[in-house]
């Protein structure tokens, strides 16, 4: 057997870190090559990391809830000699072998929803000493010291908790963030306050809801977008009376023939994808050396799931008609809601479309899915009186089209031209159209 360090492998160019969701093995467990070791959540997908070797799992070097950079040590194993990583000519006796590169992507299996288009970046120092990730706070009853991850150590200090009173439910009895928060919520601990503030600090009302890994990823991703992108906003009104009539006429036959419902989403996706090809700036992204333009439209579709917001991607959307877009979108949305998205299904997005109208929204100001240049929302279709040709008033089906855009990439003129292009394509649809 050879002691080997297992590192969090790279899963894509744009994925720089992940959150340890759940360890799937315990110290001392026998592990075969490709057996799942740990669930890791990234801003793209929730996945299982397989073991690159056969051997015995010694210990985890990253606690559940920790944010870990790709390539960082996460576990230690005793590996069967025949499968151990090749040794250098003059290895240092104290340094274990490392397993940071192995055939990983093909063996990744999605186990739950993630990513967000509206997902993540966490603490870059979360594992500043991965080989000794646990910290000590002193002995428990004169025995072994309590081992705490950096995150848990901060929570313990913040709430003034005596770590020796905590019962760890993590791997090997490790104390987790949830253990600390549950202890605090039970009323057994109170946050410490400085003497001068003791009389003025009020007892917090209500309960504190623990953050899920996905919520932390979404929060960090949104913070980064708001911090780095100078965003501007615009809105156009669209008369979709013809689109409503066309969909109503085609809906039953389409559902019977295609096996999926005909919603308004594929029509919006088609109009957006075609408009992006005619307005390439909005399909680009800001780079310090210039504006990077994309040759194809990889359209992200924001999807609300029980676990949080995710953005599966329809690749090469500009090549697809409304029918194919409906089929692709339906398959991706179902995969997202059932936790079956793959890495390919969430990577490479160049632009994001969000159908906030499905929630009843009539106006929204979405946050850009960093590092994209813009995000568009289609709002609820509302019947209301509108002045039409000849100064006549008629009841029309109206929809607001909202967009947040990166003002570094384009100005209001380009953004307005893009929205006008989408509007023209949607308003051109009538009951006699041939789109399906």
TAURRA-V796323 format. One record per pair of residues at least 24 apart in sequence whose ideal C-beta (glycine too) atoms are under 6 Angstrom apart, sorted by sequence separation. I is the first residue (numbers start at 1). J is the second residue. D is the distance in Angstrom with one decimal. If there is no record, write none. Layout:
BEGIN
I,J,D + I,J,D
END
This chain:
BEGIN
18,42,4.4 + 55,79,4.0 + 140,164,4.2 + 156,180,6.0 + 243,267,5.9 + 273,297,4.6 + 312,336,5.2 + 55,80,5.3 + 152,177,5.7 + 155,180,4.5 + 159,184,4.9 + 377,402,4.6 + 30,56,5.9 + 31,57,5.2 + 53,79,4.3 + 54,80,5.1 + 137,163,4.6 + 151,177,5.9 + 273,299,5.8 + 310,336,4.8 + 15,42,5.0 + 148,175,5.9 + 376,403,4.8 + 29,57,4.8 + 152,180,6.0 + 161,189,4.6 + 301,329,5.8 + 15,44,5.6 + 54,83,5.6 + 71,100,5.6 + 181,210,5.2 + 312,341,5.9 + 374,403,5.7 + 375,404,5.5 + 53,83,4.7 + 159,189,5.4 + 269,299,5.9 + 303,333,5.2 + 160,191,5.6 + 305,336,5.7 + 374,405,3.9 + 25,57,4.7 + 27,59,5.1 + 159,191,5.0 + 160,192,3.8 + 178,210,5.9 + 305,337,5.0 + 303,336,4.5 + 312,345,5.1 + 373,406,4.7 + 312,346,5.7 + 313,348,5.9 + 313,349,4.4 + 368,404,5.5 + 373,409,4.3 + 23,60,5.4 + 363,400,5.7 + 362,400,6.0 + 364,402,5.5 + 366,404,5.3 + 365,404,6.0 + 277,318,5.0 + 311,352,5.9 + 20,62,5.0 + 20,64,5.3 + 273,317,4.1 + 273,318,4.6 + 20,66,5.1 + 52,99,4.8 + 19,67,5.3 + 300,349,3.7 + 17,67,5.7 + 18,68,5.8 + 52,102,3.8 + 298,348,4.8 + 298,349,5.1 + 17,69,4.8 + 270,322,4.9 + 298,350,4.6 + 299,351,5.9 + 300,352,4.1 + 301,353,5.8 + 302,354,3.8 + 16,70,5.9 + 67,122,3.2 + 72,127,5.3 + 267,322,5.9 + 270,325,5.7 + 67,123,5.0 + 266,322,4.9 + 269,325,4.8 + 294,350,4.4 + 50,107,4.9 + 73,130,4.1 + 72,130,5.3 + 73,131,6.0 + 67,126,4.3 + 68,127,5.5 + 266,325,4.1 + 8,68,5.2 + 10,70,5.0 + 66,126,5.0 + 266,326,3.9 + 47,108,4.8 + 48,109,5.4 + 8,70,5.5 + 47,110,6.0 + 48,111,5.5 + 266,329,5.9 + 7,71,5.5 + 8,72,5.4 + 265,329,5.7 + 45,110,5.4 + 46,111,5.5 + 62,127,5.8 + 7,73,5.4 + 8,74,5.1 + 46,112,3.8 + 283,350,5.3 + 5,73,4.8 + 6,74,6.0 + 46,114,4.4 + 283,351,5.6 + 6,75,4.2 + 45,114,5.4 + 61,130,5.1 + 45,115,5.9 + 260,330,4.2 + 5,76,5.9 + 6,77,5.9 + 44,115,4.7 + 62,133,5.7 + 39,111,6.0 + 43,115,5.5 + 61,133,5.1 + 4,77,5.2 + 34,107,5.9 + 41,114,5.2 + 3,78,5.9 + 4,79,4.5 + 276,351,5.9 + 43,119,3.3 + 1,78,4.2 + 2,79,5.2 + 43,120,3.7 + 2,81,5.8 + 272,353,5.5 + 2,84,3.9 + 66,149,5.6 + 269,353,6.0 + 63,149,3.7 + 65,151,5.9 + 285,371,4.7 + 285,372,5.8 + 285,373,5.5 + 284,373,5.3 + 218,308,5.9 + 265,355,5.4 + 5,96,5.0 + 282,373,5.5 + 4,96,5.7 + 282,374,5.0 + 3,96,4.4 + 4,97,4.5 + 5,98,4.9 + 6,99,5.1 + 7,100,3.7 + 214,307,5.5 + 214,308,4.4 + 4,99,5.6 + 9,104,4.3 + 120,217,3.3 + 119,217,4.1 + 122,220,5.4 + 119,218,5.1 + 121,220,4.3 + 114,214,5.4 + 120,220,4.6 + 120,221,4.3 + 116,218,4.7 + 119,221,4.1 + 121,224,5.5 + 116,221,6.0 + 64,170,5.7 + 268,378,4.8 + 60,171,5.0 + 63,174,5.8 + 64,176,5.6 + 65,177,4.7 + 322,435,4.5 + 323,436,5.1 + 322,436,5.9 + 291,409,5.7 + 286,406,5.8 + 286,408,4.8 + 286,409,5.4 + 281,409,5.9 + 281,410,4.7 + 233,365,5.2 + 281,414,5.4 + 282,418,4.9 + 231,368,6.0 + 229,368,5.4 + 279,418,4.2 + 240,381,5.9 + 225,367,5.2 + 225,368,5.3 + 275,418,5.9 + 278,421,5.8 + 27,172,5.1 + 222,367,5.4 + 225,370,4.1 + 224,370,5.5 + 275,421,4.0 + 275,422,4.7 + 23,171,4.7 + 272,422,5.9 + 271,422,4.9 + 244,397,4.5 + 271,425,3.9 + 241,396,4.8 + 271,426,5.1 + 241,397,4.5 + 239,396,5.3 + 240,397,5.2 + 240,399,4.9 + 237,398,5.9 + 238,399,4.8 + 238,401,5.3 + 235,400,5.7 + 236,401,4.7 + 235,402,4.8 + 234,403,5.4 + 233,404,5.2 + 41,213,4.3 + 231,404,5.1 + 232,405,5.8 + 43,217,5.1 + 232,407,4.6 + 229,406,5.1 + 230,407,4.7 + 43,221,5.7 + 234,415,5.4 + 249,431,5.6 + 117,300,5.1 + 236,419,4.5 + 243,426,5.9 + 246,429,5.4 + 117,302,5.4 + 238,423,4.8 + 246,431,5.2 + 240,426,5.8 + 243,429,4.4 + 245,431,4.3 + 250,436,5.8 + 236,423,5.2 + 242,429,5.1 + 246,433,5.4 + 238,426,5.3 + 239,427,5.5 + 242,430,3.8 + 118,309,5.4 + 21,213,5.2 + 113,305,4.7 + 116,309,4.9 + 19,213,4.0 + 113,307,4.5 + 116,310,5.9 + 117,311,2.7 + 115,310,5.0 + 116,311,5.9 + 115,311,5.8 + 113,310,5.0 + 113,336,5.5 + 113,339,5.3 + 112,339,4.3 + 110,340,5.8 + 110,341,5.0 + 115,346,4.7 + 110,342,5.4 + 108,343,5.9 + 117,352,5.0 + 118,367,5.6 + 117,369,4.1 + 45,341,5.7 + 45,343,5.4 + 45,346,5.2 + 44,346,4.6 + 44,347,5.9 + 12,347,5.5
END
